[in-house]
Structure formats: structure tokens, C-alpha cells
């Protein structure tokens, strides 16, 4: 059952008790105060506007989406709360928050854990023209199995997120690649994220951050690393794209640092690695200096 009434979410326990609503104290990070409250999963957003959580929510569903966004121009503020799907196990094919071929979706400010993908903003056009202008920020994506945050389309921004412990899917074969952050499409910005403990399944490659079809993308001021070295791991991978900038990132304990695959072009500079077996694979890119 979906709750479509527009409510005011209160930020303190005292205010909630005073009004007799029975809400617990909202986390200090709560931002959105006027919104449509999502209080049950699964939930479908079918009207433009602001949506939010006022409590932690969980689901045991093994497929589909915990929250489906079926319209453009949506803000989803988790208000510091959690969307959890971990009880479905490593074989889950369910996504946390998902949209296909929509524009201008914002997802922010909370925890999404235990899904095949925590965030999946998908573009099926083949030319990345139906999905664009998305913003994913301040999301903690923890213990997702295949990919933490996947954003496809043009001009999307993924910033200030924390990705932890992405591994373990049993749905994509015995040697599945795994992705912390995967951003596909031109003009993307991947800025100031932390991606740690991304581990491939079997001999599958683990990508802390991957951008592809990424003409004009910028990957800047991100931190990628693992506690244990795996040869089949890459901190920052430019799968394809021209004029991709990789600037000011920090990478530790991975098999590869920055990799420009094939004929991918661009420049990389001011990056630092430690405990990385192959720090830089330029492909068609230019080392612009001060890489360590």
C-alpha cells in the first residue's frame, strides 16, 4: 500500500511527541521537511515531487525494486534512514532505488544496503539520450552484491558517497565482475567519493570506480582502496571515452590504479597510489604530471 498524502516530517522527538504523531527522533542529517513519506516497501513513485523516509525500511524481496521511480523530476531524500534488502541473500536480483529512461532524479542522504544494486538509474537508448541530469549524493551504499551505485545517461553527478563492501553476488556466474561506482555516459562527474572493499567474485575483476562511454567525464578527488591486495582489482577504470580527466585521486592496495582502456583518451594528474601493483596504464591518455 502506498502513502500518497503529503506530510511534514519532523526533525526532533520533542516536536513529534508534542503533536502526538509518535515519530522517533530523526537523524541529525535530515533535510527534507515537506515531502511525500514512503513508509512501506516496495513503493512506486509515479508523480513528480519530493519524497522522503521517516524511518528505517527493509524488504525481503528477491527481485524488482524496493523503490521504483517512474517519472522525471523527483527528489528522494532518505533523511538519514536506511533502505535494507539484506535478508534476500547473495542471490538477490532486487535493486534498492531504480529508474529507467528518466531525467533529473536526485537520490541523497541515507543508507542503502543488501541489494544487487543500491542505486540503478538505467538508460536503454544505446546513445544515452533518455536518462540525464541525475544527482546521487551523500548515499552510504553498504554490502550490496554486484554494484553499489550505477548511473547511466548524460551529464550525471555522483558525489560525496560512501561505498563499502560490494561483493558476493551469486546471480552473475562464478567469476562475476563487481563495481563500487559505475557511471556510464558522457559529461559525467564522479567527485569526492569513497569506495572501499570492492571484491570480484572468483576471478572476476573488481572496479572501485568505472566510467565508460564517458566523453568529457571528470573523476576527481575520490578515494579507492581495499584492505587486502587482489590482482583482479582496478581502482579507477576508464572503459571507453575521449577527453576523460582523472585528477587528484587516492588509491591503495589494488592490482591496478588508473587504467585507460583501449583507445580511451584524456589526461591524468595529481593522483597518488600506495600498495598498487600497476599504478598507471595510460592507454591513449596523457600523463599530465605529479602522479605518484
NORLIN-V439488 format. One record per residue. N is the residue number from 1. RES is the residue in one small letter. BURIAL is # if it has 9 or more other C-alpha atoms within 8 Angstrom, else .. Layout:
N|RES|BURIAL + N|RES|BURIAL
//
This chain:
1|x|. + 2|x|. + 3|x|. + 4|x|. + 5|x|. + 6|x|. + 7|x|. + 8|x|. + 9|x|# + 10|x|# + 11|x|# + 12|x|# + 13|x|# + 14|x|. + 15|x|# + 16|x|# + 17|x|# + 18|x|. + 19|x|. + 20|x|. + 21|x|. + 22|x|. + 23|x|# + 24|x|. + 25|x|# + 26|x|# + 27|x|# + 28|x|. + 29|x|. + 30|x|# + 31|x|. + 32|x|# + 33|x|. + 34|x|# + 35|x|# + 36|x|# + 37|x|# + 38|x|# + 39|x|# + 40|x|. + 41|x|# + 42|x|# + 43|x|# + 44|x|# + 45|x|# + 46|x|. + 47|x|. + 48|x|# + 49|x|. + 50|x|# + 51|x|# + 52|x|# + 53|x|# + 54|x|# + 55|x|# + 56|x|# + 57|x|# + 58|x|# + 59|x|# + 60|x|. + 61|x|# + 62|x|# + 63|x|. + 64|x|. + 65|x|# + 66|x|# + 67|x|# + 68|x|# + 69|x|# + 70|x|# + 71|x|# + 72|x|# + 73|x|# + 74|x|# + 75|x|# + 76|x|# + 77|x|# + 78|x|# + 79|x|# + 80|x|# + 81|x|# + 82|x|# + 83|x|# + 84|x|# + 85|x|# + 86|x|# + 87|x|. + 88|x|# + 89|x|. + 90|x|# + 91|x|# + 92|x|# + 93|x|# + 94|x|# + 95|x|# + 96|x|# + 97|x|# + 98|x|# + 99|x|# + 100|x|# + 101|x|# + 102|x|# + 103|x|# + 104|x|# + 105|x|# + 106|x|# + 107|x|# + 108|x|# + 109|x|# + 110|x|# + 111|x|# + 112|x|# + 113|x|# + 114|x|# + 115|x|# + 116|x|# + 117|x|# + 118|x|# + 119|x|# + 120|x|# + 121|x|# + 122|x|# + 123|x|# + 124|x|. + 125|x|. + 126|x|. + 127|x|. + 128|x|# + 129|x|# + 130|x|# + 131|x|# + 132|x|# + 133|x|# + 134|x|# + 135|x|# + 136|x|# + 137|x|# + 138|x|# + 139|x|# + 140|x|# + 141|x|# + 142|x|# + 143|x|# + 144|x|# + 145|x|# + 146|x|# + 147|x|# + 148|x|# + 149|x|# + 150|x|# + 151|x|# + 152|x|# + 153|x|# + 154|x|# + 155|x|# + 156|x|# + 157|x|# + 158|x|# + 159|x|# + 160|x|# + 161|x|# + 162|x|# + 163|x|# + 164|x|# + 165|x|# + 166|x|# + 167|x|# + 168|x|# + 169|x|# + 170|x|. + 171|x|. + 172|x|. + 173|x|. + 174|x|. + 175|x|# + 176|x|# + 177|x|# + 178|x|# + 179|x|# + 180|x|# + 181|x|# + 182|x|# + 183|x|# + 184|x|# + 185|x|# + 186|x|# + 187|x|# + 188|x|# + 189|x|# + 190|x|# + 191|x|# + 192|x|# + 193|x|# + 194|x|# + 195|x|# + 196|x|# + 197|x|# + 198|x|# + 199|x|# + 200|x|# + 201|x|# + 202|x|. + 203|x|. + 204|x|# + 205|x|# + 206|x|# + 207|x|# + 208|x|# + 209|x|# + 210|x|# + 211|x|# + 212|x|# + 213|x|# + 214|x|# + 215|x|# + 216|x|# + 217|x|# + 218|x|# + 219|x|# + 220|x|# + 221|x|# + 222|x|# + 223|x|# + 224|x|# + 225|x|# + 226|x|# + 227|x|. + 228|x|. + 229|x|# + 230|x|. + 231|x|. + 232|x|# + 233|x|# + 234|x|# + 235|x|# + 236|x|# + 237|x|# + 238|x|# + 239|x|# + 240|x|# + 241|x|# + 242|x|# + 243|x|# + 244|x|# + 245|x|# + 246|x|# + 247|x|# + 248|x|# + 249|x|# + 250|x|# + 251|x|# + 252|x|# + 253|x|# + 254|x|# + 255|x|# + 256|x|# + 257|x|# + 258|x|# + 259|x|# + 260|x|# + 261|x|# + 262|x|. + 263|x|. + 264|x|# + 265|x|# + 266|x|# + 267|x|# + 268|x|# + 269|x|# + 270|x|# + 271|x|# + 272|x|# + 273|x|# + 274|x|. + 275|x|. + 276|x|# + 277|x|# + 278|x|. + 279|x|# + 280|x|. + 281|x|# + 282|x|# + 283|x|# + 284|x|# + 285|x|# + 286|x|# + 287|x|# + 288|x|. + 289|x|. + 290|x|. + 291|x|# + 292|x|.
//
